[in-house]
């Protein structure tokens, strides 16, 4: 759940909709929504794509989970 809420927070800070993030990360918008709501888990590959679209590294993303 914390992964999803962190993605949502960073997405909103970047001024992106779920559809925008999905398009930039080459993932389906329904997948993004389900991950943000904690209804679906994200693989390392999908997290890497999301982080790239958000302009952060995977390491930075995981560091933000610990804050």
N, C-alpha and C positions, 0 to 999 in steps of 0.2 A: 504494500500500500504506500509506503514511503517513497518508493521509486516513482510510482504514478503521480503522487502529489508534487514531487520535485520536478518531474517533467512538465506538469501543468504550470507550475510557478515560473519556470524558466521560459516556457513557451509564451506565456502572457507577458512577461518582462520584455520579450523580444518582439511583442506586438503581432504575434502569429495566431491565426485560428488553427483549430485541429486540422482543417483541410489544407491550410498552408504548410503546416509541419509535415503532414502526410505526403504532400507533393514534393517538398524539398528533400524528404528522407526516402522517397520511393517506397512508402508503405501505405496501406489502405487507411483512410480516415477512421473507419470503424475500429481498426486495430488500435490506433492512437487513443481513441476514446475509451476503449476497454482497458487498456494499460493504465491510463490516468485514473480510472475508477477502481482499479485493483481487481477487475474481473478476468484479467488475462495476464500472464507473465510475459516478460520480454526476454528474448535471448540476448546474448552478448552482441551478436551481429546486428540485431534490430536496435539495441541501445547505442551501438557505435554509429549507425545511420542517423539516429535521432540526435545524438551529440554533435555530429558533423553539421546537421541542419541548424542546430542551436548555436553553433560557433564555439563549442567547448570540447575539450578532450574527454575521453572516457575517464581518465584519472581525476580530472577536475569534477566531473559529475559525481563519482564515488566519494570524493572528499566532501562535497556539499551534503551528502547523505549523513555524514557524521557530525554536522553542525547543529 
